[in-house]
Amino acid sequence: MDYVPYAVPFFLLAILIELAYGIIKKNNTYRLNDAISSLFMGSLRSANKLIIISFGGYIFYLIETHNGLWRMDASSPLVWIFAFVVYDFFYYWFHRMSHERQLFWASHVAHHQSEDYNLSTALRQTGTGAFVTWVFFIPVFLIGVPSYVFVSVASVNLIYQFWVHSEHIPKLGWYEKFFVTASNHRVHHAQNENYIDKNYGGVFIIWDRMFGTYKEEEDHETPIYGIRSKINTFNPIWANLHIYVKMAKDIWHAQSWKEKFFVPFARTGWQPASLSIPADKNDFDPTTFKKYNPEVPATIKFYAFIQFFTLSLVGLVLLESGTLNYQQLWVTISMMAFTMYCTSLWLDGKEGFTMEIARLVLCLALGVYAYIEMSIAAVAVSLMIYSILNILALPWINRPQVIPEA
């Protein structure tokens, strides 16, 4: 059983509590643009799960159903404990390879792009991970862990990792020696030279201690969050695809066939020596690092928040209802992604007016079509009202203008 959907309301409540706590303590770790970008990506990942059949889940189902493999007794608590520990062991290696090899980094990088560190960062998840993640967990299934238990412990593992994405939680004494905490996970998200590519564990930090990837958070070195190959945008689509695009360019421009083949499997950041174009430069400097933070009018920020709130309602009320067929799911999720893209234009301080008009006209047309042809009046009327209200609000929103950073 996947427990994550049941935990989502508690995640959102915890985010609000952390935000309020930070404001009260005069140490707010949230920026609306970055937080909305992270939450958009979490929504996109959750929506994708409804239309993309997990290769791993399908393969595991076929093996368990048709091959009569020996399965452990799911009624035994010891089996659940064993499965929980073993899953985390293989999670460590999946997570480590997701940082050390380009193909896997391409699907994982989205989680590390936020230059803030707060509970919304935990929900910043990749939309492409389903295609590669399952490979690392084949041994868990083959040794006899039932698929039901596997899915359950995997979701508990993910839920545990939510709370460690916070700057407000200090070191926790003896607990730090055995379990992943906010302190040692802050190290994992940092791009400082001393911190980068450390602390891969999901629940247990003991794997990092065993395999030499553990690093304690130093009191004198504040973590700098984000990735060194900055993307400088809040666009969730580009955030999911930019490493794949980089690999494709490297393969195309490499003059050596051996290097072309090696690109996806090389260590993260590697580029062919035979490139016909200049190689990318890593110009990260902790002394000059500055967060990507284009300033836009408050009206734009409010409008962006309204779009996030609307998409959250669509996800919780419509997508999870199970009333949409496969074609309707594709259309709905595609429009959600288009909305995220258009909103990111506003947050990036770019020209978003024309694209937003096109999006709202398309939403209105879909609402009219749904009302006439599909007999889903409530959804259709809601979509038309949403479109009309947003169109009327655009003159008030106005075109965003970037205000030079101080």
N, C-alpha and C positions, 0 to 999 in steps of 0.2 A: 504494500500500500504506500502511495506517495503522500507524505504528510505535509509537504511544502505548501500546497494551496490553503490548507487550514491555518498555516502560520502567517500567511501574508497580512491579514488584518493586524496581527500583533507586531509585525515588522513595521508597518506604517505608524502604528501608535508609538512604538519605541523611537522612531525617527522624530516624531513631534516632541516627545519627551526630551530627547537629546538636544534638539534645537532650542527648546525652552531653557534647559539647564545651561547651555552654552551662553545664551543671551543674558541670563541672570548672573552667571559667573564672569561676564564680560570676556568670554573666550569662545565666541561663536565660530564653529568650524565649517559652517555651511555658506555656500554661495548659491543663489537660486538658479543661475544658469548651469552650473556644474551638477547640482543635485537633480534638476529636471532632466538633464542629459543622461545621468545614471539611471534614473527611474524610467525614462523612455526605453533604455536598452533592456532593463529588466522586464518591462511589459512586452517588448518585441520578442524576447526569448520565450516568455511564457506563451505568447500567441503562436509562435512558430511550432511549439510542441503539439499544437492541435492539428497542424496540417502536414508536418514532417514526421513520417514514421521512423522511429529510431532503428537504425540498422542493427544495433546491438540487441535491442529488445526483441526484434523480429527473429534474429538468429537464435537467441537464447530460447525463445518460445518454440521454434521448430525443433531444436535439439531436445528440449525437455519433453515435448509432446510426442515426438515420433521415434525417439531412439531409446527410450526406456532406461536412461542413465540412473545410476544410484543417486538418491537424494537423501540428505540428512533429515532428521525428524524435526519439522518446524515447530512442534509443540514443546520442545525442550528449551528451557532458558539458556542452557549452555551453548546450544547451537546459535542462538541469537547473539550471545556475547562473543563467541568465536567469529561469527560472520562480521560483527561490528569491527573487531580488531583487524581481521584479515583485510576487510574492505579498505580500512584506513592505510594499511601497509601498501596496498596497490595504488591507492590514491596518491600516496607520497611519490611513487615512481611516475605515475601519470602527470602529476603536477610538476615534478622536476623536469621531465622531458618536454613539457609544455613551455618551459623557459629555455631549454637548452637546444631545441631543434626547431628550425624555421617553420616547418609545416604545422607543427602543433602550437607554436607561438602565435601563428596567424589566427588560430581560433581562440586563443586565450588572452591575447593582448588587450582586448576590449575591457577586461576587468581591471587592468592596471593603468588605464589612460587618465583616470581622474587625478587632478593635481590637489584635490582635497582628500581628507581621510575622515570619514564619518559613516554612520550606518547606512546612508543611501549608497555608498560605495559598494557595500556588500551585495546590493541588488543589481549592480552594473555587471550584467552577465553577457557572455557571447551568444550570438544567434546562430553560430555555425558549429558549435562544439559537438552536437549530436552525431556528426559525421565521423568523428575520429575518437571520441572519448571511450567508447565501448571496447575498443581493442585492448586496452590495458586491464580490463576487468574479466577477460575470458577465463583466466585461471581461477578466479573466485567461483565462477559458475561450474567449471569442470571438476573442481574438488568436491562438489556435492551440495553447495549452498542452493537451496530452492530459490527460484526467481522471485517469489513473493517476499521472502526474507531479504534477498539482495536489494530489491527496490526499496523496501522499508528502511534498512540500515543506511542505504545511500542517501535517502531523504533526511534522516536524522543527522547524518554527518554534515550535510549541507546546512541544515538549520542551526547546528552548533556553531558553524563558522560565521554566522551573522553578527553575533555580539562582539567579536574580536575586532571589528572594524570601527574603532573609536579612539580618539585622542584623549578622552577624559578618564579612561580607566588606567590606573597606575600598575606597576608591577605587583604580582600577587604572591611573593614569597616562594614557599616550597612548591606551589602549584606550577610555577614556571618550569620546573625541572622535568615535568612529565606531560604537561598538556599545552596545546596551543593557546596563547593568551593575546590580549590586545597589544601588549608590549612586544612580544616576539613576532607578531604578525605585522606590526608597524614597520619592523625591519624588512619584512618580506615585500612590502609595497614601496619601499624607498629605493631611490636610484643613486644614492650616495655610493661612492666606490667601495667603502667598507661594508655596506649593507646589501648591495645588489646580488640577486640570485641566492638568497638564503631562506631558511625556515619554510620548507615546503609542506610540512605536515598539515592534515586537516583537523584532526582532534588531538592526536598524540605528537608531541614534539620529540619524542624519544627516537624516532626514525632519523631525524636530522642530527641528533647527537651520535647515533650509531654510524651514519654514513658521511659525516664530516661536513654537513651543510648548515650547522647551527651557528647563529650569531646573536649574541645578547645585545639589546638596545643600550647604547652608551648614553650616560647623562649629559656628556659634553658635546654630543653630535646629534642635532635635531634631524629627523628624517625629512628628506625632500621627496615628495610624492610625484608620481607620474611616470612617463616613459621618456627615454632619451631621444627617440625619434618622434618629436612632438608633431601632432597633427593639426594643432591650432584651429580647431573647429568643434562645435557641439553637435555635429551631424552624426546621428547614430548609424546611418547606413555606411558612411565612409569609415567610421570607427571600426565596423565589423570587417571591412573589405580591404583596408589600405595595405596590410602586409601581403595579402594574396596578390594585389596589384603590383607591389614591389617585386615579389618573386617572379611574376609573369614577365615583368620588364627585364629582370636579370636573365631569365631564360632566353628571352628574345634577343637581347643585345650581347649575350656571351658568344664569343667566337669559337670556343672549344665545346665539342659535343659532350665530352666528359664532364665539364663544368655545368653545362645545361642540365644534365641528369642529376648532378649533385646538389643543385640549389635547394630543393625542398627538404633534403635530409641533412644539410649542413648545420653547423652551430649557428645559433641566432646571431644575426648581424653580419654573417659572412657574405661576401660578394665575389663573383668571379674575377680573376685577375685579367681575363681577356675581354672585359667589357669594352664596347665601342663607344660608350658614353662615360662621363665622369662618375666615379663611385660616390655614394652618399658619404657625408662627413658626420662624425659624431662630435659635436661642438659643445657637449654638456660641460658647464662650469658652475659648480655650486655657489661660487661667490657672485655670479651675475645672473643666476636663475631667476626668472620672473614668471609667475603664473599667467596663463592665457586668460585674459579677463577684459574683453571689449565692453566698455560701458555703454549702455543703451538706456533710453528713457524708462521711467517707472511704468508707463503705460504698456510698453512692450513686455516687461517682466510680468505684469499682471495678466496680459493677454496670453503669454506662454503658460502661466500657471493654470489658466482656464482650460487651455487645450489639454494639459496633463490631466486635470481633474475629469474632463470629459472622456478622455481615453481610458482612464481608470474605471469609470462607470461602464463603458462599453465592454471592457475586459471582464469585470466582475459580474455584470448583469446579463450581457448578451452572449459573450463567448462561452462562459462557463455554464450557460443554461442548457446547452445541448440541443437547442431548437433549430440551429442553422445547419443546412446540408453542406457538403464539401465545397461546392461552388460558391455558396454564400460566404463560407469561411474565408476562402481565398480573396474574394472581393473586399470583405470587411477588414481583413488583416493588411491587405495591400493599401487600403485607404488609411488605416492607422499608421502604416509606415510612411505614406506620403504626408500625412499630417505632421509626423515627427520631423521629417525633412524640412517642410516649410517653416515650422516653428524654429528649427535650428538656424535658418537663415536670419530670422529676426534676432535671435540671441547672439549670432555672430556679428551683428551690426551691418549685415549686407542688405541689398535691395531685395525685399521679400514681398512687396505689394502685388506685383503682377502674378507671381506664382501663387500667392494666397487667394487672389481672385479666381484663378483657374481652379484651385482646389475646392473652393466653396461653391462655385458653379457646378462642378462635377458632383459634389455632395448633394446639391439641390436636385440635380437631374436624377441621381440614383434614388433619392427620396421619392420623387414623382413616379419613377418607374416601379419602385417597390410597392407604392400605393395602388397603382393601376393594374400591374401584372402579377404581383406575387402575394397579394392578400395578407400582408403583414402590416396592418394599418398603424399599430402603435409605434413600431420601429420607423416606419416611413414618415409619419407625422413628426416624430421626434427629430429625425434627420433634417426635415425641411425647416422646422423651427430653428434648429441649431444653425443651419446655413444662413437663414435670413437674418438672425440676430447678429451673427458674426459679420455679415456683409454690411449691416447698418453700423457696426462698431468700427469698421475700418477707417473711416474719416477721423474718428477720435484717436485711434491707434496711431495713424499717420505713418509715414515712411521712417524707419529707424535711421538715425544718424549716429555714427560712431563718435564718441567724445574721447579726445586724446587722453591716454592714461597719465596719471600724475607721476 
